[in-house]
Amino acid sequence: MVDVGDDAPRFTASLAHDGIEPFDLESHLGDGPIVLAFYPAAFSNTCTTEVCTLRDGLGRFEDVDATVFGVSTDLPHAQDVFRAKHDLPFGLIADPDHHAIEAYDVVDDAFEPRGVEVVARRAVFVIDSDGVIRYRWLAEHPGKEPDYDAVVEAVADAA
């Protein structure tokens, strides 16, 4: 399991941010802290609340030059529509091939009875400029949201 003090696992995926483009975590390291906010499904209630809360508090992250990314197993075009619908100023990483959720050990198969084989477990990781994980939070159940103040504090500590 990935934990605080570990090197952040690198992965590639697609990024929905003013269109769809390739994403490589490695290329974002060194520019300040990174917040990876994993969530199960775009357009679901708790996930929408989570990304909108991050959107509304984005200034708190930008004050310390942090970059926020949402991550789910949704397809890139679904992430792009979700981002546009909620006017999200940060990118959403589409991980339908499960590279990121497997690398961070946040695979959740609890939704399989509902017809969805695998989704991301709700989790937040803060990565410092050196690529080291400085904060990790894992949801106890899908409807649980992170302590946003704790995330902001972790980002400030990682800056």
N, C-alpha and C positions, 0 to 999 in steps of 0.2 A: 504494500500500500504506500502511496506517495504521502510524505509527511513533511512537516516544517523542518527546514535545514537540508532537505534533499534538492538536488538539481532538478529543475522543472523539466519534465519530459517534453521533448520537441515533437511537433506534429505538423502536418500539412492538411489543409482542408480548403473550403471555399469561403469567401467573405462577402457578405451582403453589406455594401456601404457605397451608396451612389452607383448601384449596379453590382454585378457579380465579378469578383476577381479572385485569383489564387491567394491563399493565405499560408504563410510559413511563420510559425512562432519565432523561430531563430532571428528573422529579419526585424523583429520588433523589440528585441532585447537591447539594453544599453541606452534606451531613450527615457528612462524613468520607470517607476513601478507599473506593472500590468495587473489588472484584475480580470480573472476569468470567472464569469458567473454562469455556471452550468444550470440548465433548466430542462424539464421533461418535454414540453411541447408548446410551440408558438400557438397563440390564440386561446390557450386555456386560461382559466381565471387567475390562479395563483401566479402563473408565469407572466401574464400580462401585468399584474400588480407589481411583480418583482422588477421587470424591465422598466416600467414607468416610474417606480421609486428610484431606481438608479438614474434614470433620465432626469428626474426632478432634482436630484442631489448631485448631479454631475459636476457642478462647480466646486464641490468639496474635494473631488478627485483631481480636477484640473489645477487647483491651487498648488498641488505638489507634483505637477507634471505627470500624473498617472494616466494610463490609457485603459479604458474599460472595453471588454468584449463580452457579449452574451454568446453562449454556446449551447446548441441543441442538435439532435439528430435529424431535425427537419431538413427538407431539401432546400437548396440555395434560393430558388425562386419563392418558396414559402417564407423563408427568412426575410427576403427583400420586401415582400408585401407586408409582413408583420412589422418590419422596421418603419416602412412608410406610413402605415396606418396609425402608428403610435408616435410618429415624429421623433424617432430615436436618433440622437446625434452621434451615437457610437455604432461600431460595426457589430454584426451578428455572424458568428461562425456557424456554417452549416457542416455537420459531421455525420452524413448519412452512412458513411462507411465505418463509423465507430472508431476511427483512429484516436481521436482526442479522449473520448470517454473511456476507452480501454487503457490508454496511456496513463490517465489520471485515476483509474480504478473507480469510476463513478457509473458503471453500468447498472441499470435498474431494469429488471425483468418483471416487476410487479404488475405491469399493465398487460402482460401476455393474455390473461383471461379476457381482456377487452379487445383483443385483436391486434395489439401492438407488441411486437416481439421484444424490442429493446429500446429504451430511451435513456437519457442522461438522468442520473440522480441529481437532485438539486444540491449544488455545492458551490463554494466560492474559494478560489485560490488567489493569493497575492504573491506576485513574483517580483523580486527586486531587479535592478539593472544588471546584476551579475548572473541572472538566471536561476537564482535560488528561491525556493518557496519559503516565504516568511509568514504566511497565514494559511490555514486550512479550516474550512467549516463544511460539515456534511449534514444534510437534513436527516432528522430522525424518521420523518414520514413525508410524502410528496407535498402536502399542503403547508409545511413549515417554511417560513421565510427566514433569511439570515438576519442577524443583528447588524443593521446597516451602520450604526455608530461604531461597532467593533471593526467592521471592514474599513471604514474611513480611518480609524486609528491605526490599523495595521498598515494601510497604505502610507500614512504619514511616517510611521516608523521605518518603512522600507525605502523611503525617499532619500 
